[in-house]
């Protein structure tokens, strides 16, 4: 039996990450054909609160921690399952960039496209580290959270190192997911505390301590809440997890929507390839249009007109993303691809069928001791 609330949380997390990147990543086409990156948040900073909804990485790690704690698969095996999709991703993009270089694509465009394409790979460092730490986190419980917060606070003061800060920051939501799975966190008690406490911390950090209001980095800004993750990022993740816990009883009684199920089954391919889908649409449309800049794709993101035009392109990004997932699955699996049962057409990189979750991120809720605890948490 699957945990419907966690499925819904994971689906919201991956949808937020994808939509957030698609909406805030502007690629500007210069008259000479160069592509450079820009952000609508630089021109419209009053849109920053929208990033509080779309920056859902905290929920992603929270669901990942829950899944890892409930899994019967060992950490080494879970880490090995990451290799085929990542290797296929890197191989395909290496081929594309080498071909583009040989074809004489301008260096500015190569740098912009390459950086954007490989940007999802940063996720692997903290995620792999946290998978390896799942056993100790099961033992430590919530006691691991305060030291992790302290590491992030030190980094905010300019004294931390990026790898350690990345792991410490995302350990907080991951540990909360582990605690929920092992019965050390109860939804009805922790939900209000985390939601209210996280929101209050966000307000203090922005209004009193002068942290940026945007949950994502803004080109040209002197400080970012996401690179490296700051205390604001932890506060946002805490508030989002609190809301997810408050909604947990309601979500557990509802049937999982079909789209949520599809996103769960293809979470890793979708995460790896969503920026690539944006690149394919932007560059392909520029070629088809003969180098003419199209609104929302190649124009400078400076007003709400650009935002509306970008939103109109979202279906095209989604179609290309499905195609890329299927292509990637065919090149990273030795089994015959399948698009049955209404799946996204993404053959899982570990060779599993679309109807079965990639256990690196999603697992079945089948552990009897934890299952009984989860039932009590919903009461």
Secondary structure, DSSP 8 states (H G I E B T S, - for coil): ---HHHHHHHHHHHHHHHHHHHHH-EEEE-TTS-EEEE-HHHH-GGGHHHHHHH--HHHHHHHHHHHHHH--S-HHHHHHHHHHHHHHHHHHHHHHHHHHHHTT--HHHHHHHHHHHHGGGGHHHHHHHHHHTHHHHHHHTTHHHHHHHHHHHHHHTT---HHHHHHHHHHHHHHHHHHHHTTSS-HHHHHHHHHHHHHHHHHHHHHTS---S-SS--TT-S--SBTTB-HHHHHHHHHHHHHHHHHHHHHHHS---HHHHHHHHTHHHHHHHHHHHHHHHHHHHHHHTTT---TTTTS---SHHHHHHHHHHHHHHHHHHHHHHHHHHHHH-SS-----TT--S---TTS--TTS--TTT---S--HHHHHHHHHHT-
